[in-house]
C-alpha cells in the first residue's frame, strides 16, 4: 500500500479510508478521514501507521491485525455518518453514568444493538436519546447481546464526559 503523496511506500490516508470502509461500511473512510482535513499520522519505527489524530483528539489506532480501534473523536465522526443502528449499542439511563465513566456495558442494560455487530467489532455506545456516550469493543454478537440476560456486551475503552 503506497500513497503517492507521502512518497515512502507506507500506507497513507487513501488506503486508511479503504480499510475504514471495509470495517465500518461505505462512507466511513471519508467520515473518519475527510480529504480536506489536515490529520496527523503517528507511525511506528518501521513506518506502519499507528494512530491518526485530528485537532479534536485521537480518531483511531491502527492495530497489527489491520483493524482500527476507535478513539472518542472517531466515534463522534462515525456516529454522525452511519445510519442508526449501524455499529451502535444503545443503553438506558440507568447505565449511562457508568458507561461515561468507562465502565463496561452489560447485556441487561442494552436496549438495542446493530444487527451486524460481531464479537471483536468496534462499536459506538449510544444513550437511548441518541447521544454518543462511549466507544469500545463488542464482546458478543448482536443476537447474543439481545438474548443474554447476564454478561458483558461491550468492553468500554473511552467514555464521553457528560455535557452540562
N, C-alpha and C positions, 0 to 999 in steps of 0.2 A: 504494500500500500504506500503510495507516494503522493505527495501534494506538490504540484509544480511551484506553488508559492513559497514553500519552505526550502526546496532545493536539496534537502539532505536525505531523501528517501524514506523519511519517517511519516507515520500517519498524521494527517492534517485534518482540518475541520470537515472537508467533504467526505472523507472516509468515516469520521466520527458521526456525521449526520446519517450516513447509511446504516451504521451499526444501531443508532438510536431508533431509526425507522423499523429495523428488523426486530429490535427488542420490545418496543412500545407501540408500533403501528405507524402507518403513513402519516407524515407531518410532524412526528415527534422530533426528528433531527433539526428541522428548521425552528421548531419551538424552543428546543434546548439551546441551539447554537445559531441564532439569527445571523444571516450573512452580513448584515450591516453593522453588527455589534463587534466591538473590539474585545476579544476574550484572551485570557492568559492560559496557556497550556503548560503545566508543570510536567517535566519529563524525568524519567529515570536516567541513571548514568548511561544506559545503553541507548537512550533516545526514545523509548516507548512512552506514549502519553500516560500520565499517572493521575492527574487531576486537571479539571477545567474550571476556571474561576471567572466570574463576572464581577463588576464593581459591587454588586449586592451580596456576594458570597459564593461559596462553592456550589457549582451546578452539579457536577458528577465526579466520581472517581472511576477510573477505568481499571477493572480487575485483570489479573493474569488469566482468568477464564474467558476474557474477551467480552464481558458484560459490564454494564455500568451499575454503580451503586449511587443512588440519588442523595444529593445534599438538599437541604430545605429549599434553596433557590431553584434547583432543578425540579423539585416537587411543585413549586409555585408555577413554574413555566408549563409543566405537563398538565397541571390542574386546569389552567386556562385554555389549553389546546385540545385536550382529549375529551370526547363526548362522555358524559356520565352514562354508565357506571364504570367505564374502562379503567382498569388497574386501581380501583378505589375500594377501600374497606370503610364502610360507614358505621359510625358508633353513635351512642346516645349521650345525653347529658351526664349520666352517672359516671362514665369513664373518661369524659373529656379532660378534666383537670389532671388526671393521672397520665394520660397519653401525652398531653402537653409537657408534662414533667419527665418525659422519656421513659415511662413505664410501659411494659408490653401490653398488647391488646389481647384479651381473652375472648373465646368464641361466644360466650353467653352475653356479651355486650355488643356483638355485631348485629346490625340491622340489615345490612346488605353487603354483598361482595361481587365485584365484577366477575362475570362467568368465565373469563379467560384465565383467571389467576391460577397459577400452579405453585407448588412449594418451591421456594427459592426466588420467586419473582419479586422485583422491586415494586412496592405499592405506595399509594397515597392514602393516608388515614384522614378521613373527612368526617366532620361533625354532621349530624342529620340536617343542620341548617345549610350545609353546602360548603362550609369554610374548611380549608386545609389546616389540619392541626398537627400533622407529623408525617414523616416518611420512614419506611422500614422495609423489612423482608418478610414475605409471606411464609409461614411455617406449614401451611396446609393449602390444599386446593380449594377453590371457591365452594364446591359442593360439600366438602368436609367441614368447612367453616360454618355453612348453613345447617348441617346435620348434627354436629357435635354440640353437646351442652357444656362440656368442660374441655380445657386445653388451650394452648396458646395459638392464636391466629396470626399475629404479626409481632415480629421482633423489632421494636421501635428503635431507630438509630438517632433521629433528631426530631425534637418537638418544636412547635411554633409557640412563642410566648403569646399569652392572651392579649388582645387589643383592648385598651381601656376606653 
